[in-house]
């Protein structure tokens, strides 16, 4: 199964990806994680992307598409199926993705759209904390660590991502909504879009998603 995950930052795409990865054995391809790794390793691609990420702007299509094409064509782990998280973010990227998938004769099955409102997203992202060592996610209200500032899983230090502040989040949301509406329309026109209300608390959303998953309704057109 080949699935695109759509939704603003903080909508719960990462949580959904983890659930589906475990339930269906799919590879999780997170462009955000891939880009952060490139920036961390100071690769040429990471240097290109760094300023865009820090300013809360979209990384240019050409940079991200180049990275995704390499992943889909060269990584054997994606052959069984995958979840694309964070790509496409523009209609042009969606069209480029279809071209790549048509070239390798593996067309997309469906796009899952998690819809969430701005106040919910701001609350979730400003309270998010990430482990510097293992990448585990916490939230100061919704999922606090047992010891403040310390990861429950590995004991590493927790930190707030530089772009998880309200001003940057609002900028990211403005950019996201401007670019995402055409993508939603694009996949809806193909009959591949499935919508979910991501304002629901994480437990309720997980129940809805897993019920849909086990009923096999994600990718039925």
Helices and strands as residue ranges (DSSP letters): E 2-7, H 13-24, E 27-30, H 31-40, H 44-54, H 61-74, G 76-78, E 82-85, H 91-103, E 110-115, H 118-126, E 128-131, E 137-139, E 158-159, H 166-189, E 193-197, H 202-214
